[in-house]
Amino acid sequence: MANSNNTGSKQDQANKSKEDLAKAAAKASASKQNQNKGKSQGKKKTGIIAYLKGVRQEFRKVVWPTREELTTDTIVVFACVIFFALAFWLIDTGFLAALKGILGITLS
């Protein structure tokens, strides 16, 4: 009795693995077909006119900032630039002071 159950389960496992292989093969085939479609579509004739039409379409999709957003963002950028410029100046001045103290060098 136990052998007949084992044989049945082995056959079930074999059938499942065959089904899995068939599914994987089908996916691979579909993937290959999609790649071939992409290649044939990529061979379309393109020129400067098609490029400019594409640029125009993309510009229509752009969401431009409002005047208030633009002003706020500009102020934030300037504040960050000033902050980092001062930070780098202070770090540079500190290293120069350390070099003068340790090595006795001067930079003119």
PyMOL commands that place a pseudoatom at each C-alpha (Angstrom):
pseudoatom trace, name=CA, resn=MET, resi=1, chain=A, elem=C, hetatm=0, pos=[0.000, 0.000, 0.000]
pseudoatom trace, name=CA, resn=ALA, resi=2, chain=A, elem=C, hetatm=0, pos=[2.722, 2.425, 0.926]
pseudoatom trace, name=CA, resn=ASN, resi=3, chain=A, elem=C, hetatm=0, pos=[4.496, 1.805, -2.358]
pseudoatom trace, name=CA, resn=SER, resi=4, chain=A, elem=C, hetatm=0, pos=[1.427, 2.667, -4.420]
pseudoatom trace, name=CA, resn=ASN, resi=5, chain=A, elem=C, hetatm=0, pos=[1.105, 6.026, -2.619]
pseudoatom trace, name=CA, resn=ASN, resi=6, chain=A, elem=C, hetatm=0, pos=[4.791, 6.746, -3.124]
pseudoatom trace, name=CA, resn=THR, resi=7, chain=A, elem=C, hetatm=0, pos=[4.548, 5.936, -6.811]
pseudoatom trace, name=CA, resn=GLY, resi=8, chain=A, elem=C, hetatm=0, pos=[1.539, 8.223, -7.174]
pseudoatom trace, name=CA, resn=SER, resi=9, chain=A, elem=C, hetatm=0, pos=[3.261, 11.109, -5.433]
pseudoatom trace, name=CA, resn=LYS, resi=10, chain=A, elem=C, hetatm=0, pos=[6.392, 10.662, -7.558]
pseudoatom trace, name=CA, resn=GLN, resi=11, chain=A, elem=C, hetatm=0, pos=[4.265, 10.789, -10.691]
pseudoatom trace, name=CA, resn=ASP, resi=12, chain=A, elem=C, hetatm=0, pos=[2.503, 13.889, -9.382]
pseudoatom trace, name=CA, resn=GLN, resi=13, chain=A, elem=C, hetatm=0, pos=[5.859, 15.539, -8.731]
pseudoatom trace, name=CA, resn=ALA, resi=14, chain=A, elem=C, hetatm=0, pos=[7.078, 14.612, -12.198]
pseudoatom trace, name=CA, resn=ASN, resi=15, chain=A, elem=C, hetatm=0, pos=[3.918, 16.033, -13.756]
pseudoatom trace, name=CA, resn=LYS, resi=16, chain=A, elem=C, hetatm=0, pos=[4.267, 19.237, -11.740]
pseudoatom trace, name=CA, resn=SER, resi=17, chain=A, elem=C, hetatm=0, pos=[7.881, 19.661, -12.772]
pseudoatom trace, name=CA, resn=LYS, resi=18, chain=A, elem=C, hetatm=0, pos=[6.906, 19.097, -16.422]
pseudoatom trace, name=CA, resn=GLU, resi=19, chain=A, elem=C, hetatm=0, pos=[4.199, 21.744, -16.066]
pseudoatom trace, name=CA, resn=ASP, resi=20, chain=A, elem=C, hetatm=0, pos=[6.680, 24.137, -14.487]
pseudoatom trace, name=CA, resn=LEU, resi=21, chain=A, elem=C, hetatm=0, pos=[9.118, 23.577, -17.346]
pseudoatom trace, name=CA, resn=ALA, resi=22, chain=A, elem=C, hetatm=0, pos=[6.359, 24.178, -19.885]
pseudoatom trace, name=CA, resn=LYS, resi=23, chain=A, elem=C, hetatm=0, pos=[5.389, 27.435, -18.158]
pseudoatom trace, name=CA, resn=ALA, resi=24, chain=A, elem=C, hetatm=0, pos=[8.998, 28.602, -18.070]
pseudoatom trace, name=CA, resn=ALA, resi=25, chain=A, elem=C, hetatm=0, pos=[9.419, 27.802, -21.756]
pseudoatom trace, name=CA, resn=ALA, resi=26, chain=A, elem=C, hetatm=0, pos=[6.247, 29.731, -22.588]
pseudoatom trace, name=CA, resn=LYS, resi=27, chain=A, elem=C, hetatm=0, pos=[7.491, 32.754, -20.627]
pseudoatom trace, name=CA, resn=ALA, resi=28, chain=A, elem=C, hetatm=0, pos=[10.863, 32.634, -22.364]
pseudoatom trace, name=CA, resn=SER, resi=29, chain=A, elem=C, hetatm=0, pos=[9.175, 32.430, -25.753]
pseudoatom trace, name=CA, resn=ALA, resi=30, chain=A, elem=C, hetatm=0, pos=[6.909, 35.375, -24.961]
pseudoatom trace, name=CA, resn=SER, resi=31, chain=A, elem=C, hetatm=0, pos=[9.881, 37.385, -23.733]
pseudoatom trace, name=CA, resn=LYS, resi=32, chain=A, elem=C, hetatm=0, pos=[11.803, 36.664, -26.929]
pseudoatom trace, name=CA, resn=GLN, resi=33, chain=A, elem=C, hetatm=0, pos=[8.810, 37.743, -29.049]
pseudoatom trace, name=CA, resn=ASN, resi=34, chain=A, elem=C, hetatm=0, pos=[8.539, 41.008, -27.101]
pseudoatom trace, name=CA, resn=GLN, resi=35, chain=A, elem=C, hetatm=0, pos=[12.236, 41.694, -27.668]
pseudoatom trace, name=CA, resn=ASN, resi=36, chain=A, elem=C, hetatm=0, pos=[11.843, 41.093, -31.386]
pseudoatom trace, name=CA, resn=LYS, resi=37, chain=A, elem=C, hetatm=0, pos=[8.868, 43.471, -31.519]
pseudoatom trace, name=CA, resn=GLY, resi=38, chain=A, elem=C, hetatm=0, pos=[10.947, 46.154, -29.799]
pseudoatom trace, name=CA, resn=LYS, resi=39, chain=A, elem=C, hetatm=0, pos=[13.719, 45.742, -32.349]
pseudoatom trace, name=CA, resn=SER, resi=40, chain=A, elem=C, hetatm=0, pos=[11.388, 46.085, -35.303]
pseudoatom trace, name=CA, resn=GLN, resi=41, chain=A, elem=C, hetatm=0, pos=[9.723, 49.133, -33.780]
pseudoatom trace, name=CA, resn=GLY, resi=42, chain=A, elem=C, hetatm=0, pos=[13.102, 50.737, -33.080]
pseudoatom trace, name=CA, resn=LYS, resi=43, chain=A, elem=C, hetatm=0, pos=[13.950, 50.722, -36.797]
pseudoatom trace, name=CA, resn=LYS, resi=44, chain=A, elem=C, hetatm=0, pos=[11.389, 53.402, -37.604]
pseudoatom trace, name=CA, resn=LYS, resi=45, chain=A, elem=C, hetatm=0, pos=[12.636, 56.248, -39.720]
pseudoatom trace, name=CA, resn=THR, resi=46, chain=A, elem=C, hetatm=0, pos=[13.433, 59.215, -37.545]
pseudoatom trace, name=CA, resn=GLY, resi=47, chain=A, elem=C, hetatm=0, pos=[14.598, 62.634, -38.458]
pseudoatom trace, name=CA, resn=ILE, resi=48, chain=A, elem=C, hetatm=0, pos=[14.811, 66.153, -37.158]
pseudoatom trace, name=CA, resn=ILE, resi=49, chain=A, elem=C, hetatm=0, pos=[11.060, 66.701, -37.672]
pseudoatom trace, name=CA, resn=ALA, resi=50, chain=A, elem=C, hetatm=0, pos=[10.146, 63.623, -35.615]
pseudoatom trace, name=CA, resn=TYR, resi=51, chain=A, elem=C, hetatm=0, pos=[12.602, 64.695, -32.938]
pseudoatom trace, name=CA, resn=LEU, resi=52, chain=A, elem=C, hetatm=0, pos=[11.132, 68.193, -32.719]
pseudoatom trace, name=CA, resn=LYS, resi=53, chain=A, elem=C, hetatm=0, pos=[7.611, 66.746, -32.542]
pseudoatom trace, name=CA, resn=GLY, resi=54, chain=A, elem=C, hetatm=0, pos=[8.724, 64.563, -29.646]
pseudoatom trace, name=CA, resn=VAL, resi=55, chain=A, elem=C, hetatm=0, pos=[10.273, 67.541, -27.877]
pseudoatom trace, name=CA, resn=ARG, resi=56, chain=A, elem=C, hetatm=0, pos=[7.055, 69.501, -28.324]
pseudoatom trace, name=CA, resn=GLN, resi=57, chain=A, elem=C, hetatm=0, pos=[5.000, 66.637, -26.868]
pseudoatom trace, name=CA, resn=GLU, resi=58, chain=A, elem=C, hetatm=0, pos=[7.293, 66.385, -23.853]
pseudoatom trace, name=CA, resn=PHE, resi=59, chain=A, elem=C, hetatm=0, pos=[7.140, 70.145, -23.237]
pseudoatom trace, name=CA, resn=ARG, resi=60, chain=A, elem=C, hetatm=0, pos=[3.360, 69.888, -23.115]
pseudoatom trace, name=CA, resn=LYS, resi=61, chain=A, elem=C, hetatm=0, pos=[3.674, 67.346, -20.290]
pseudoatom trace, name=CA, resn=VAL, resi=62, chain=A, elem=C, hetatm=0, pos=[5.831, 69.636, -18.146]
pseudoatom trace, name=CA, resn=VAL, resi=63, chain=A, elem=C, hetatm=0, pos=[4.174, 71.114, -15.071]
pseudoatom trace, name=CA, resn=TRP, resi=64, chain=A, elem=C, hetatm=0, pos=[5.740, 74.530, -14.748]
pseudoatom trace, name=CA, resn=PRO, resi=65, chain=A, elem=C, hetatm=0, pos=[6.126, 76.053, -11.263]
pseudoatom trace, name=CA, resn=THR, resi=66, chain=A, elem=C, hetatm=0, pos=[4.019, 78.994, -10.175]
pseudoatom trace, name=CA, resn=ARG, resi=67, chain=A, elem=C, hetatm=0, pos=[5.658, 82.361, -9.553]
pseudoatom trace, name=CA, resn=GLU, resi=68, chain=A, elem=C, hetatm=0, pos=[5.521, 81.813, -5.778]
pseudoatom trace, name=CA, resn=GLU, resi=69, chain=A, elem=C, hetatm=0, pos=[7.119, 78.349, -6.037]
pseudoatom trace, name=CA, resn=LEU, resi=70, chain=A, elem=C, hetatm=0, pos=[9.842, 79.701, -8.290]
pseudoatom trace, name=CA, resn=THR, resi=71, chain=A, elem=C, hetatm=0, pos=[10.590, 82.577, -5.904]
pseudoatom trace, name=CA, resn=THR, resi=72, chain=A, elem=C, hetatm=0, pos=[10.702, 80.276, -2.872]
pseudoatom trace, name=CA, resn=ASP, resi=73, chain=A, elem=C, hetatm=0, pos=[12.935, 77.726, -4.603]
pseudoatom trace, name=CA, resn=THR, resi=74, chain=A, elem=C, hetatm=0, pos=[15.303, 80.467, -5.821]
pseudoatom trace, name=CA, resn=ILE, resi=75, chain=A, elem=C, hetatm=0, pos=[15.662, 81.868, -2.304]
pseudoatom trace, name=CA, resn=VAL, resi=76, chain=A, elem=C, hetatm=0, pos=[16.374, 78.387, -0.919]
pseudoatom trace, name=CA, resn=VAL, resi=77, chain=A, elem=C, hetatm=0, pos=[19.060, 77.795, -3.564]
pseudoatom trace, name=CA, resn=PHE, resi=78, chain=A, elem=C, hetatm=0, pos=[20.767, 81.129, -2.857]
pseudoatom trace, name=CA, resn=ALA, resi=79, chain=A, elem=C, hetatm=0, pos=[20.641, 80.484, 0.910]
pseudoatom trace, name=CA, resn=CYS, resi=80, chain=A, elem=C, hetatm=0, pos=[22.241, 77.049, 0.442]
pseudoatom trace, name=CA, resn=VAL, resi=81, chain=A, elem=C, hetatm=0, pos=[24.961, 78.457, -1.809]
pseudoatom trace, name=CA, resn=ILE, resi=82, chain=A, elem=C, hetatm=0, pos=[25.791, 81.189, 0.706]
pseudoatom trace, name=CA, resn=PHE, resi=83, chain=A, elem=C, hetatm=0, pos=[25.776, 78.716, 3.624]
pseudoatom trace, name=CA, resn=PHE, resi=84, chain=A, elem=C, hetatm=0, pos=[28.144, 76.275, 1.913]
pseudoatom trace, name=CA, resn=ALA, resi=85, chain=A, elem=C, hetatm=0, pos=[30.417, 79.058, 0.652]
pseudoatom trace, name=CA, resn=LEU, resi=86, chain=A, elem=C, hetatm=0, pos=[30.795, 80.346, 4.222]
pseudoatom trace, name=CA, resn=ALA, resi=87, chain=A, elem=C, hetatm=0, pos=[31.300, 76.818, 5.571]
pseudoatom trace, name=CA, resn=PHE, resi=88, chain=A, elem=C, hetatm=0, pos=[34.072, 76.060, 3.058]
pseudoatom trace, name=CA, resn=TRP, resi=89, chain=A, elem=C, hetatm=0, pos=[35.703, 79.443, 3.712]
pseudoatom trace, name=CA, resn=LEU, resi=90, chain=A, elem=C, hetatm=0, pos=[35.737, 78.751, 7.452]
pseudoatom trace, name=CA, resn=ILE, resi=91, chain=A, elem=C, hetatm=0, pos=[37.172, 75.256, 6.945]
pseudoatom trace, name=CA, resn=ASP, resi=92, chain=A, elem=C, hetatm=0, pos=[39.842, 76.614, 4.602]
pseudoatom trace, name=CA, resn=THR, resi=93, chain=A, elem=C, hetatm=0, pos=[40.740, 79.371, 7.039]
pseudoatom trace, name=CA, resn=GLY, resi=94, chain=A, elem=C, hetatm=0, pos=[40.960, 76.830, 9.870]
pseudoatom trace, name=CA, resn=PHE, resi=95, chain=A, elem=C, hetatm=0, pos=[43.292, 74.541, 7.902]
pseudoatom trace, name=CA, resn=LEU, resi=96, chain=A, elem=C, hetatm=0, pos=[45.472, 77.493, 6.935]
pseudoatom trace, name=CA, resn=ALA, resi=97, chain=A, elem=C, hetatm=0, pos=[45.721, 78.572, 10.576]
pseudoatom trace, name=CA, resn=ALA, resi=98, chain=A, elem=C, hetatm=0, pos=[46.593, 74.991, 11.582]
pseudoatom trace, name=CA, resn=LEU, resi=99, chain=A, elem=C, hetatm=0, pos=[49.319, 74.773, 8.912]
pseudoatom trace, name=CA, resn=LYS, resi=100, chain=A, elem=C, hetatm=0, pos=[50.774, 78.111, 10.016]
pseudoatom trace, name=CA, resn=GLY, resi=101, chain=A, elem=C, hetatm=0, pos=[50.842, 76.960, 13.637]
pseudoatom trace, name=CA, resn=ILE, resi=102, chain=A, elem=C, hetatm=0, pos=[52.226, 73.459, 13.012]
pseudoatom trace, name=CA, resn=LEU, resi=103, chain=A, elem=C, hetatm=0, pos=[54.612, 73.933, 10.104]
pseudoatom trace, name=CA, resn=GLY, resi=104, chain=A, elem=C, hetatm=0, pos=[55.268, 77.642, 10.235]
pseudoatom trace, name=CA, resn=ILE, resi=105, chain=A, elem=C, hetatm=0, pos=[54.397, 78.141, 6.562]
pseudoatom trace, name=CA, resn=THR, resi=106, chain=A, elem=C, hetatm=0, pos=[52.793, 81.203, 5.090]
pseudoatom trace, name=CA, resn=LEU, resi=107, chain=A, elem=C, hetatm=0, pos=[50.751, 81.471, 1.950]
pseudoatom trace, name=CA, resn=SER, resi=108, chain=A, elem=C, hetatm=0, pos=[50.724, 84.850, 0.334]
for i in range(1, 108): cmd.bond("trace and resi %d" % i, "trace and resi %d" % (i + 1))
show_as sticks, trace
zoom trace
